[in-house]
């Protein structure tokens, strides 16, 4: 048997360090030999939780199946692992330091199988180096001080050449980008996140991960039955009870206003607002308030909601707004007079893309407007993700691309990173894909039509539409 013993000290509380390390999916972030890790059992981490970790070898790879055999929150975790080459028992202990930090002790016992058992003496030096490197990786992850976000040369070139940039919207782009990401060990305990469109797809994946990171969640959904089931499922899976639902049909400004009033009256500061709710409408439709549905849900709703919640965002400690846009916006220039789609020649995908383009510009304007208030505003697009919305609204596209589509979790990753990562708070007014700032225009045509005058026209148009709403909202409220 080979026993590895290492220890480190980190300037994070035992609760924060334990939350990160005990979720063994993070192994791929701090152990250089691990390149993939997943949780294989439902529910929060505890005794009986199982993980699968794939590790690289000098030649080939090995899969280790772990089971949590000992667990005491904020104090220790013990895991037993088995692979075709060896068995391993890991015990990681967390002790509070006088300065508020944490001392971490790591002990691993390896027992090789078959012919390798006779080679333990020769293998020991390499294993000891591996143990030291793993603990240094853990220290680096818990230091949580990565550099500010920047686009890589490779992605900059891909965006410039257009077609390679589009190809990276697929699962390939996610997998390629993730090889170079810094660890995400943020702890969101005490932070309040409001997420719209959280019952499925990217919104639900975002909600689950932020819940696992400790955030208090307010999830905005329109269907009471789905909302109740979603909250129950997320509580059960994450172990986080601080999850609640607010009911609102965000295509109706009366519902938006009522939601804002409830949240403002409750008075809980908001550190994270994710504007994710969306739908692609074919054929064209109007809401009960007489608004074209794409414009109402995709643009006017996040505009009115975010501005209405501004007092709570200002009260939050370094609040972040994340606007979920779409790669489809690259096909459309900013055209204010076309934001409310007309009946003639209506296309749901074009209406969707135009509104997302306008939301991107609004993101940039809010970032400038609210910089003095310490509010960070960014947009992201999830690439091509396999969500219920894509399958139902774009069935042809889904059929053709389903083998290369990202999972909802992969699509949501950059939302989570923008909401939680310390380095993401150092950039504002940008568009992100796979944790990197990206160009807002792939085509010279759309960039050329986005003049300063048109951008200011958008600001004036949204303010005008917003000001004209009270009468329509009152009419619908009265009808209810």
C-alpha positions in Angstrom: 0.0 0.0 0.0 1.1 3.5 -0.7 0.0 6.3 1.7 0.1 9.9 0.6 -0.2 12.6 3.3 -0.3 16.3 2.4 -1.7 19.5 4.0 -2.4 23.0 3.0 -3.7 26.2 4.5 -6.2 28.5 2.8 -7.8 31.8 3.6 -11.4 30.4 3.3 -13.7 29.4 6.1 -14.1 25.6 6.7 -17.7 25.8 5.5 -16.6 27.4 2.1 -13.7 25.0 1.7 -15.7 22.0 2.6 -18.6 22.9 0.2 -16.2 23.1 -2.7 -13.9 20.1 -2.0 -16.6 17.7 -0.8 -18.4 17.9 -4.1 -16.0 15.6 -5.9 -17.1 16.8 -9.3 -14.6 19.6 -8.6 -11.8 17.1 -8.7 -11.3 17.9 -12.4 -10.6 21.5 -11.5 -7.8 20.9 -8.9 -6.3 17.4 -9.6 -4.2 17.6 -12.7 -4.7 13.9 -13.4 -8.5 14.1 -13.4 -10.1 15.3 -16.7 -13.7 14.5 -16.1 -15.9 13.9 -13.0 -19.6 13.5 -12.4 -22.0 12.7 -9.6 -23.7 9.4 -10.1 -26.4 9.6 -7.4 -29.2 12.1 -6.8 -29.4 14.4 -3.9 -27.0 16.5 -1.9 -23.5 15.2 -1.0 -23.5 12.9 2.0 -22.8 9.3 3.0 -23.6 7.0 0.0 -23.0 9.7 -2.7 -21.2 8.2 -5.6 -18.9 9.8 -8.2 -17.2 8.7 -11.3 -13.8 10.3 -12.0 -11.8 9.7 -15.2 -8.0 10.2 -14.7 -5.2 10.3 -17.3 -2.3 8.0 -17.2 1.1 8.1 -18.9 -0.6 5.8 -21.4 -4.4 5.8 -21.6 -6.7 6.6 -18.7 -8.4 4.9 -15.7 -11.9 5.4 -14.4 -12.3 5.5 -10.6 -15.7 4.9 -9.0 -15.9 6.6 -5.6 -18.4 6.3 -2.8 -18.6 8.6 0.2 -18.1 6.4 3.2 -17.7 9.1 5.9 -19.1 12.6 6.1 -19.4 15.4 8.7 -20.3 18.8 7.3 -17.5 21.3 7.4 -15.2 18.8 9.2 -14.3 15.8 7.0 -15.2 13.6 4.1 -14.0 10.1 3.4 -14.3 8.3 0.0 -13.5 4.8 -1.1 -12.6 4.4 -4.8 -12.2 1.4 -7.0 -10.7 1.0 -10.5 -9.2 -1.7 -12.6 -5.7 -0.9 -11.4 -6.1 0.0 -7.8 -8.4 0.8 -4.8 -8.0 4.1 -3.0 -9.4 5.6 0.2 -9.3 9.4 0.5 -9.8 11.2 3.8 -9.9 15.0 3.7 -10.2 16.9 7.0 -10.9 20.6 7.5 -9.9 22.5 10.7 -10.6 26.1 11.5 -7.6 28.4 11.9 -7.4 31.3 14.4 -7.3 33.8 11.4 -10.6 32.5 10.0 -8.9 30.3 7.4 -8.8 26.6 7.1 -6.2 23.9 7.5 -6.8 21.0 5.2 -5.2 17.5 5.7 -5.4 15.0 2.9 -4.6 11.3 3.3 -4.9 8.8 0.5 -4.2 5.0 0.7 -3.6 3.3 -2.6 -3.5 -0.5 -3.0 -2.5 -1.7 -6.4 -4.0 -4.8 -8.0 -2.4 -7.7 -9.7 1.2 -7.4 -11.1 1.3 -3.7 -10.2 1.2 -4.6 -6.5 4.8 -5.7 -6.7 5.9 -2.4 -8.2 4.6 -0.2 -5.4 8.2 0.8 -4.4 8.9 2.1 -7.9 5.6 3.8 -8.2 5.8 5.6 -4.8 7.9 8.7 -5.9 5.6 9.4 -8.8 2.5 9.0 -6.6 4.0 11.4 -4.0 4.6 14.0 -6.6 1.0 13.5 -7.8 -0.3 14.0 -4.3 1.6 17.3 -3.8 0.5 18.6 -7.2 -3.2 17.8 -6.4 -3.0 19.7 -3.1 -1.4 22.6 -4.7 -4.2 22.5 -7.3 -6.7 22.5 -4.4 -4.9 25.5 -2.9 -5.0 27.4 -6.2 -8.8 26.6 -6.6 -9.6 27.9 -3.1 -7.4 31.1 -3.5 -10.1 32.1 -6.0 -8.1 35.0 -7.6 -8.0 34.3 -11.3 -7.1 37.0 -13.8 -9.8 39.2 -15.3 -11.6 37.6 -18.2 -10.1 38.0 -21.7 -10.7 36.4 -25.1 -8.1 33.9 -26.3 -6.3 34.4 -29.6 -7.9 31.3 -30.9 -11.5 32.5 -30.3 -10.7 36.0 -31.5 -9.6 34.5 -34.8 -12.6 32.2 -35.0 -15.0 35.1 -34.5 -13.2 37.1 -37.2 -13.5 34.2 -39.7 -17.2 33.8 -38.8 -17.7 30.1 -39.7 -15.3 28.8 -37.1 -17.0 31.1 -34.6 -20.4 29.6 -35.4 -19.0 26.1 -35.2 -18.0 26.8 -31.6 -21.6 27.3 -30.6 -21.8 23.5 -30.6 -20.7 21.1 -27.8 -17.2 21.2 -29.4 -16.8 24.9 -28.3 -17.8 24.1 -24.7 -15.5 21.1 -24.5 -12.6 23.0 -26.1 -13.0 26.0 -23.8 -13.5 24.1 -20.6 -9.9 22.7 -20.9 -8.5 26.1 -20.0 -11.0 27.3 -17.4 -10.0 28.4 -13.9 -11.7 26.6 -11.0 -15.0 28.0 -9.7 -14.9 27.7 -5.9 -17.2 30.6 -5.1 -19.5 30.3 -2.1 -22.8 32.1 -2.5 -24.1 31.7 1.0 -26.1 34.8 2.0 -26.5 36.0 -1.6 -30.0 36.3 -3.2 -30.5 35.3 -6.8 -33.6 36.0 -8.9 -33.9 33.8 -12.0 -36.6 34.0 -14.6 -37.7 31.1 -16.7 -36.4 28.6 -14.2 -38.7 25.6 -14.7 -36.6 23.9 -17.5 -33.6 24.1 -19.7 -30.9 26.7 -19.0 -32.9 28.4 -16.2 -33.4 25.2 -14.3 -29.7 24.2 -14.7 -28.6 27.6 -13.5 -31.0 27.4 -10.5 -29.6 24.0 -9.4 -26.0 25.0 -9.6 -26.5 28.3 -7.8 -28.5 26.4 -5.1 -25.6 24.0 -4.7 -23.3 27.0 -4.3 -25.4 28.1 -1.4 -27.5 31.0 -2.8 -31.0 31.9 -1.7 -33.1 31.6 -4.8 -36.3 33.3 -6.0 -37.4 31.5 -9.1 -39.9 33.3 -11.4 -42.2 30.9 -13.3 -45.7 31.3 -14.8 -47.2 27.8 -14.1 -48.1 27.1 -10.4 -47.9 23.4 -10.7 -44.5 23.4 -12.5 -43.3 26.0 -10.0 -44.2 23.8 -7.0 -42.6 20.7 -8.5 -39.4 22.7 -9.6 -38.9 24.1 -6.1 -39.4 20.7 -4.5 -37.0 19.0 -6.9 -34.3 21.6 -6.5 -34.5 21.5 -2.7 -34.2 17.7 -2.8 -31.3 17.6 -5.2 -29.3 20.5 -3.7 -30.1 20.2 0.0 -30.7 23.9 -0.1 -34.1 24.8 1.5 -33.8 28.6 0.7 -35.6 28.3 -2.6 -39.0 29.8 -3.4 -41.1 30.6 -6.4 -42.8 33.7 -7.6 -45.6 33.3 -10.2 -45.7 35.7 -13.1 -46.4 35.6 -16.8 -43.5 37.9 -17.9 -45.1 38.6 -21.2 -47.7 40.6 -19.3 -46.4 43.9 -17.9 -49.1 43.8 -15.2 -47.5 40.6 -13.9 -44.1 42.2 -14.2 -45.2 45.2 -12.2 -46.9 43.0 -9.6 -43.8 40.9 -9.2 -41.6 44.0 -8.8 -44.0 45.3 -6.2 -43.9 42.1 -4.2 -40.1 41.8 -4.2 -39.6 45.5 -3.4 -42.1 45.3 -0.5 -40.2 42.2 0.8 -37.1 44.3 0.7 -34.5 41.6 0.3 -31.4 42.9 -1.6 -30.6 41.1 -4.8 -27.0 40.2 -5.6 -27.8 38.2 -8.8 -30.5 38.8 -11.4 -30.7 36.4 -14.3 -33.0 37.5 -17.1 -33.5 34.1 -18.8 -37.2 33.8 -19.6 -37.9 33.6 -23.3 -39.8 31.9 -26.1 -40.0 32.0 -29.9 -43.4 32.7 -31.2 -44.7 31.2 -34.5 -47.1 32.4 -35.7 -47.2 36.0 -34.6 -49.3 36.7 -31.5 -50.2 39.6 -29.3 -50.5 39.6 -25.5 -53.7 40.5 -23.6 -52.2 44.0 -23.2 -52.0 44.4 -27.0 -48.2 44.0 -27.3 -46.5 41.9 -29.9 -45.4 38.9 -27.9 -41.7 38.6 -28.9 -41.2 42.3 -28.0 -43.1 42.0 -24.8 -41.4 38.9 -23.4 -37.9 39.2 -24.8 -37.2 42.9 -24.4 -39.7 45.1 -22.7 -40.2 42.6 -19.8 -36.5 42.3 -18.8 -36.2 46.1 -19.3 -39.1 46.8 -17.0 -38.2 44.1 -14.5 -34.6 45.1 -14.1 -35.3 48.8 -13.8 -38.1 48.0 -11.3 -35.7 46.0 -9.2 -32.9 48.6 -9.4 -33.4 49.7 -5.7 -32.8 46.0 -4.6 -29.8 45.6 -6.9 -28.3 48.8 -5.5 -28.8 47.4 -2.0 -27.0 44.2 -2.9 -23.3 43.9 -2.3 -21.8 44.2 -5.8 -24.9 43.1 -7.7 -24.7 41.3 -11.1 -27.3 41.3 -13.9 -26.9 38.5 -16.4 -29.0 38.9 -19.6 -29.4 35.7 -21.6 -29.3 36.5 -25.3 -28.8 34.3 -28.4 -26.4 33.5 -31.1 -29.3 34.3 -33.4 -28.8 38.0 -32.7 -25.7 37.9 -34.9 -28.0 37.6 -38.0 -29.8 40.9 -37.3 -28.7 44.6 -36.9 -30.2 46.9 -34.4 -33.3 48.2 -36.0 -35.5 50.1 -33.6 -38.5 50.6 -35.9 -38.6 46.8 -36.5 -38.6 45.7 -32.9 -42.4 45.4 -32.8 -42.8 42.8 -35.5 -45.7 43.3 -37.9 -48.0 40.7 -39.4 -46.7 40.9 -42.9 -43.6 38.7 -43.6 -43.5 37.8 -39.9 -40.8 35.3 -38.8 -40.6 34.2 -35.2 -36.8 33.6 -35.4 -36.2 37.0 -36.9 -38.3 38.7 -34.3 -36.5 36.8 -31.6 -33.1 37.7 -33.0 -34.0 41.5 -33.2 -35.1 41.6 -29.6 -32.0 39.8 -28.4 -29.8 42.2 -30.4 -31.6 45.1 -28.7 -31.2 43.5 -25.3 -27.4 43.2 -25.9 -27.3 47.0 -26.6 -29.3 47.6 -23.5 -26.8 45.5 -21.5 -24.0 47.8 -22.7 -26.0 50.9 -21.8 -27.0 49.7 -18.3 -23.4 48.8 -17.6 -22.4 52.4 -18.3 -25.4 53.8 -16.4 -25.0 51.8 -13.3 -21.2 51.5 -13.0 -21.2 54.1 -10.2 -23.7 52.0 -8.2 -21.3 49.0 -8.3 -23.7 46.9 -10.5 -22.1 44.7 -13.1 -24.2 44.0 -16.2 -23.2 41.4 -18.8 -24.9 39.3 -21.5 -24.2 35.7 -22.5 -25.3 33.4 -25.2 -25.4 29.7 -24.4 -24.4 28.4 -27.9 -26.6 25.7 -29.4 -28.2 24.0 -26.4 -30.6 21.1 -26.3 -33.5 22.7 -24.4 -37.2 22.1 -24.5 -37.6 25.5 -26.0 -35.3 24.8 -28.9 -36.9 21.4 -29.6 -40.4 22.8 -29.7 -39.8 26.1 -31.5 -37.1 25.0 -33.9 -37.8 21.3 -34.6 -36.0 21.2 -37.9 -32.9 22.8 -36.5 -33.1 20.4 -33.5 -33.3 17.4 -35.7 -30.3 18.4 -37.8 -28.0 19.4 -35.0 -29.1 17.3 -32.0 -25.9 15.2 -32.0 -23.8 18.3 -31.5 -26.0 20.3 -29.2 -24.9 21.2 -25.8 -26.7 19.9 -22.7 -28.7 22.5 -20.7 -25.9 22.3 -18.1 -23.3 23.2 -20.7 -25.4 26.0 -22.0 -25.9 27.4 -18.5 -22.3 27.2 -17.5 -21.4 30.8 -18.4 -24.6 32.2 -16.7 -23.4 30.5 -13.5 -19.8 31.7 -14.0 -21.0 35.3 -14.6 -23.2 35.1 -11.5 -20.6 33.6 -9.2 -17.0 33.9 -10.3 -14.9 36.7 -8.7 -13.2 37.5 -11.9 -16.5 37.9 -13.8 -17.3 40.8 -11.5 -14.3 42.7 -13.0 -16.0 43.1 -16.5 -19.2 44.8 -17.4 -21.1 45.6 -20.6 -19.7 42.6 -22.5 -21.1 39.5 -24.3 -19.7 36.1 -23.1 -19.6 32.6 -24.5 -17.8 29.8 -22.7 -16.5 32.2 -20.0 -14.8 34.5 -22.5 -15.8 37.9 -23.8 -16.8 37.7 -27.5 -17.5 40.0 -30.3 -21.1 41.4 -30.4 -21.0 41.3 -34.3 -19.8 38.5 -36.5 -21.0 40.3 -39.7 -19.8 43.7 -40.9 -23.3 44.4 -42.1 -24.9 44.3 -38.6 -22.0 46.3 -37.1 -22.3 49.0 -39.7 -26.0 49.6 -39.1 -25.5 50.0 -35.3 -24.8 53.7 -35.2 -24.7 55.8 -32.1 -27.9 57.5 -33.2 -29.7 54.1 -33.5 -28.5 53.1 -30.0 -29.8 56.3 -28.5 -33.0 55.8 -30.4 -33.4 52.4 -28.7 -33.0 54.0 -25.3 -35.6 56.6 -26.1 -38.0 54.0 -27.7 -37.9 51.7 -24.6 -38.4 54.6 -22.3 -41.4 55.7 -24.4 -42.9 52.2 -24.5 -42.3 51.9 -20.7 -44.0 55.2 -20.0 -47.0 54.3 -22.2 -47.7 51.1 -20.4 -49.7 52.1 -17.3 -53.0 52.5 -19.2 -52.7 49.0 -20.8 -51.6 47.4 -17.5 -54.5 49.0 -15.7 -56.9 47.8 -18.3 -55.7 44.1 -18.1 -55.6 44.2 -14.3 -59.2 45.4 -14.2 -60.3 42.7 -16.6 -58.8 40.1 -14.2 
